[in-house]
Amino acid sequence: MFITRCVSFSIMQPGEKYWRFQKFDRKKYSEVNDALKELTHLTAREWAIARLCADFKDRGRSQMTWIGENLPELVPFMEGKYQRQDVSSAQAAFKRKVVRSGTTFFYAYYSGLITLEEMLEAVQTIVRNIEMLKRIEGSEPGDTSTDVQVLMAETLKRITDKLNEPPAIPVEQQPE
């Protein structure tokens, strides 16, 4: 038995259909990939596997082998099974893209390439995209706008504080 984090922890019974991705029941991988590329830098593979790794955990660890073996049953637009390493690789690619996207977004603001107003407009677009993606994967958006605003304020404060810290002087360059 495997545990799924679908709102609260519950056990997925044999024969039970995974509730996410049902909107893609008759879609091909390329169609899902194209739809995702309109909103994110993620591939359908990275998105689906990151979602599965978040939902199927046992004692805090993603069940990568099980996910790979059951991929075609869990995700309608994925045709073949994956090895554990393939699942791990897709999840790692997802995480790398998240960091790169965040770096791009915050760098643009902190380097003066976009104004505060432009950043706030971007955040509103991001909120709409998040809500759309959550609906697509079969979950309710909730109060995404408030959650994102709070997260952004906290993140901006941490980045600003970190950037305002005096640089550490290497030991060999410190005055005597």
C-alpha positions in Angstrom: 0.0 0.0 0.0 1.2 3.5 -0.7 0.3 6.7 0.9 -1.0 9.6 -1.1 -1.1 13.2 0.2 -4.3 14.2 -1.4 -5.4 17.0 1.1 -4.9 14.6 4.0 -3.0 11.3 4.1 -5.1 8.4 2.9 -4.4 5.0 1.4 -4.9 4.5 -2.3 -6.8 1.3 -2.8 -6.0 -1.1 -5.7 -8.1 -0.2 -8.7 -8.7 3.3 -7.4 -8.1 5.9 -10.0 -5.6 8.7 -9.1 -7.7 11.9 -9.1 -5.3 14.3 -10.6 -4.8 14.7 -14.3 -8.3 13.4 -15.1 -8.9 16.4 -17.4 -6.2 14.9 -19.6 -7.8 11.5 -20.0 -7.9 11.6 -23.8 -5.0 14.0 -24.4 -1.6 13.1 -25.8 1.7 14.0 -24.1 2.5 16.6 -26.8 -0.9 18.4 -26.2 -0.3 18.6 -22.4 3.3 19.7 -23.0 2.2 22.5 -25.3 -0.5 23.7 -22.8 2.1 23.7 -20.0 4.7 25.6 -22.1 2.2 28.5 -22.4 2.3 29.0 -18.6 5.6 27.5 -17.4 9.1 26.3 -18.4 8.1 22.8 -17.3 7.6 19.8 -19.5 4.6 17.6 -19.0 7.0 14.9 -17.8 8.6 17.1 -15.1 5.2 18.5 -14.0 3.5 15.1 -13.7 6.4 13.4 -11.9 6.9 16.3 -9.5 3.2 16.2 -8.6 3.3 12.4 -8.1 6.5 12.7 -6.0 4.7 15.2 -3.8 1.5 13.1 -3.5 3.0 9.6 -3.1 5.2 9.5 -0.1 6.0 7.0 2.6 7.7 8.2 5.8 8.4 11.5 4.0 10.2 9.9 1.0 8.8 9.9 -2.5 8.0 6.4 -3.8 10.0 6.8 -7.0 10.2 3.1 -8.0 6.4 2.7 -7.5 5.7 5.9 -9.3 7.7 4.8 -12.3 6.2 1.3 -12.4 2.6 2.8 -12.2 3.1 5.9 -14.3 0.8 5.0 -17.2 -2.0 4.1 -14.8 -1.5 7.3 -12.7 -1.0 9.8 -15.6 -3.2 9.3 -18.7 -0.8 11.1 -21.1 2.3 9.1 -20.0 2.5 6.0 -22.1 5.5 4.0 -20.7 6.8 2.9 -17.3 9.9 4.6 -15.9 12.8 3.3 -13.9 13.4 4.9 -10.5 16.4 6.9 -12.0 14.1 8.3 -14.7 11.6 9.5 -12.0 14.5 11.0 -10.0 15.9 12.7 -13.0 12.6 14.3 -13.9 12.1 15.5 -10.4 15.6 17.0 -10.3 15.0 18.8 -13.6 11.7 20.2 -12.1 13.6 21.5 -9.1 16.4 23.1 -11.2 13.8 24.9 -13.3 12.1 26.2 -10.2 15.3 27.7 -8.9 16.2 29.2 -12.4 12.8 30.7 -12.8 12.9 32.2 -9.3 16.4 33.6 -9.9 15.2 35.2 -13.2 12.2 36.7 -11.6 13.9 38.2 -8.6 17.0 39.2 -10.5 14.9 41.3 -12.9 13.5 43.2 -10.0 16.6 43.6 -7.8 18.8 44.6 -10.8 16.4 47.3 -11.8 15.4 45.6 -15.1 11.7 45.9 -14.1 10.0 48.4 -11.8 8.0 47.6 -8.7 4.8 48.2 -10.6 5.9 45.7 -13.4 6.7 43.2 -10.7 3.3 43.6 -9.1 1.7 43.1 -12.5 3.8 40.0 -13.0 2.7 38.7 -9.6 -1.0 39.1 -10.6 -0.4 37.2 -13.8 1.4 34.5 -11.9 -1.5 34.2 -9.5 -3.9 33.7 -12.4 -1.6 31.1 -13.9 -1.3 29.2 -10.6 -5.0 29.1 -10.2 -5.4 27.8 -13.7 -2.7 25.1 -13.2 -4.3 24.0 -9.9 -7.7 23.6 -11.6 -6.1 21.7 -14.5 -4.5 19.2 -12.1 -7.8 18.8 -10.3 -7.5 20.8 -7.1 -9.2 23.9 -6.0 -7.2 27.0 -6.2 -8.2 28.2 -2.7 -7.0 31.7 -1.8 -4.0 31.6 -4.0 -3.8 35.4 -4.3 -3.4 35.9 -0.6 -1.0 33.0 -0.2 1.2 34.3 -3.0 1.2 37.9 -1.7 2.3 36.8 1.7 4.9 34.5 0.3 6.2 37.2 -2.0 6.4 39.8 0.8 8.3 37.3 3.0 10.6 36.3 0.2 11.3 39.9 -0.9 12.2 40.8 2.7 14.6 37.9 3.1 16.3 38.7 -0.2 16.6 42.4 0.6 18.0 41.6 4.1 20.5 39.2 2.5 21.6 41.6 -0.2 22.0 44.4 2.4 24.3 42.3 4.6 27.9 43.5 4.4 30.0 41.0 2.3 32.1 38.6 4.3 35.8 39.4 4.0 38.0 36.3 3.4 40.4 35.6 6.3 43.5 36.3 4.1 42.1 39.8 3.2 41.2 40.9 6.7 43.3 43.9 8.0 45.7 43.1 10.9 
